[in-house]
Amino acid sequence: MNRCAALCLVLLLTLSSGAFAWRLIRIPSLTDSDFSSIASMGYDIANSSRSEGFVDVMVEDRFVEETMLRFPHAKVLPAEWAQPMNDQSRNEFGYYYGPNENNAFWANLAAGSDLVDTPVAFAQSYQNRDIYHVRITNAGSDAPVIFFNALTHGREPGGNSALIDFAQWLTSEYGSDTMATFILDNAQVYFVPMVNIDAYYYNLPSGAPNHRKNLNFTSGTGIDLNRNWGYMWGYDNIGSSPDPYSETYRGTAAFSEVETQGLSDLMVELMPLGGFNFHTYGGYLIYPWGYNNQPTPDQATFQSWGAQMAGPVGYDWGRCYEVLGYSSNGDACDWEYGDQGMFFFTPEVDDNGFWGSQNDTTLIVTNNLECRSMSKLLCMNLLGSVGIEAQEYAGVGEGVEPSVDISANPVGSVLSFTVQGFGAPIVSVLDLSGRVVARVSDSGSWAVPSGMSNGIYYLVARENGASASRAFTVLR
């Protein structure tokens, strides 16, 4: 066995053992073949970017020197990016929410707000911990569902922080922020904060920091829950691995793990319109297909929504291979869309490595604000796509007859509509705050101004005290 092969074997056997200290190393990767070469060496690939030309690999501390000799232009990233530090005493994971802190947060949020249901266990983890969801809504049980989850990988607390931030924003701003009010008045928003709860506990500083997969150690070092979903499971050995020691080990069969079984059963029961599967790190927004880098039948929608959500906050967006330089099969996004027809995206939160913000809240706050912006737009787009309507609107009037109808929703450049039952109505476009942003004729079409922001609006017709309205989404 040559020296390179020997090192690869050692890496495969030890990278997930949790027995050592870890470091992230950033390797310049200018071409797809560079990435493929690095991947073939058996490294735990933590992050990559085709646009910026690098690959981050997770290396056990004693292999850092040898890795740097192999890649002399590489850079060793700060130690706190790679694992939680053992000297933290004030909190479980510094400024991130640890597992017990999550439990307390969600219980307190439910106790303090009538909008928030008490956490409900919907499945058991491999080690028999409760995996729970929390519903936040001011709508009925027949309202459409929007779904957020985090910590499918146990070493990605930044996604959990972003999810918690959005829940806090919805509840604290309901009644004062028109967008928060609209979302909760028209949707049931579900949160699953810790999908891989066993690994999150396992990663506490006194345990085995840096564990990604679940804790089913029947063979190997656990199963990658984001390679265990049923759509195109095991499509090839590049987008997932048959090796039980690989960080992308897919398991023995689709849905072999209780965590993915439970989460998929919950989604089938709720049938959400779509949502976010939060991961870290890198600053990307990923959509299907992951398994073969081909566009889906709804590529135009994924692409336009992705641009709208990710562009303003500086995230790259696209399919997995387009953004990261590798494929991914058996992942949640492909199943959610390909098997169930749900519009899900995977935000890779732009954290410093996996744990880099544990001692500094500055980046966590920035990341949360960026993800909050994307989460708000996702909710608005999803609700607009199913024609959420407002037959009455504050400050407009109470009449629901005559009527306003819109022929297509969402709207790109031209709004086509019909107004019935009026003589000579005043027809206006209002934003969610009730502000008139445009006056339109009742001739049946209106050219959307090029500078008009994407989002939810109302077309309102009024005459002699009678009024009617219809919601629509501007989406380019």
C-alpha positions, 0 to 999 in steps of 0.5 A: 500500500502506498503512502497516499492510500495508507493515509486515506484509510486512516482518515476514513477510520478516524475522521468520525471517531470523536476521540480527537481534536479537529481542525478545518483546512481550506484547500484551493480548488479551482476546477471540478476535477480538483474537487473530485480529487480531494473527495477521492482521498477520503476526507470529510468535506465540510464545505466547498464553493465553486464560485470562490474556488475552495474546499474545506476539509475536517481533519483530525489534529494529528493529520494537519501537518501531513495534509498541509504538506500535501496541499502547501497552499491550504490554510488552517482555519481557527480552532473554534470553527471546527468544534465546541471548546471545552473551556465554555462554562457559561452555556452548553455551546457558548452563544448557540442554543444547546440541546437543553437550552432548546428545550427550555426556550421552546417550552417558555415560548409556548408558555408566554404566547397564545400563538405557540403550541406546547412542544409535541413529540412526534418520533423517538430518536435512536437513543429514545429521545423525543423529537418534537415539533412546535406549531405557531399560528393564529389560523385554523387547523385547515390553514396551509402549513409551512415547515422549518427544521434544523440540526439534521447534522449534529454539528450545525448549530447555526441553523438552529439559531436561525430557526429560533430567531424566526420563531421569536420574530413571528411571535414578538412582531405579530400584531405590529409587523404586517408581514408577521401578522399576515403569515400567522393569520394565514398559515400554520408554521411548524418548527422541528428544532433538533432533528438529530437530537442524539448527536447534538447531545453527543457533541456537548464539549464533555462528549465527542465534539464534531459528530455529524451523523446519527448515533446508530453505531450498529456498523460504522460511525452512524448514518448521514440522515441527509442521505437516508431519504427515499427519493433516489436513495443510493442513486450512485456512490458519489452523492452518498456512500455505502461505506459505514465510516464515511460522513455521507454513509446512507444507511442500509436502506431508504428510511432505515433510521427512526429520525428520517422515518418520523420526520417524513411521516410528519410531513406526509401527515401535514403536507406543507407547501414547502419550507427550509431545511437549515444546515451550515455553513457557507452562505448558500441556498440550495434547491433540487435536484441534488442527485443528478444536477438536472433542472426540475420541472419547476426550475423557473420557480426555484430559480426565481424564488432563490434569486429573490431570497438569496440575492439580497443577502449575498448568498449563492443559490442553485442546485447542489452541484452548481453551488458546491461542486458535488451531488447529493442523493437521498437528501431531504430536499429531493424527497420533499419535492420529488416524492411529495411536491413540496417546495423546500430549500436548504439554506447553508447558513453563512457561519464561521465553520460549524462552531465559529460563533460560539464565543461571539454573537456578532456573526450569529446576529448577522446570520439570523437577520439574513435567514430571517429575511429569506424565511419571510420571503419564503412564507410570502411566496408560498402563501401567494402561490396557493392564492391566499385571499383577503375578502376583507381588509382593514381600512377598506370596508366589509363588502365581499360583493361585488368581486375581484378576480385575478387570472394568474398568481404569482405575477411577474410583469403584468397583472391580469384581473376582472372586476365585477358588480361595480359601476365605475370603481376606484381600483388600487394596489395596496401593500400589507400595511394598507398603503396605496402603492398604485392606482389602476384602471378597471380595464383588466390589466396592469403593468407591474413597475420594474422597481416594485418589490417582490411580495404580497399585495392586494388588488382592491376595488371600491365604490360607494361603500362597497369593496372587494379585494384579492391578494396576489404575489409579485415574484420575478 
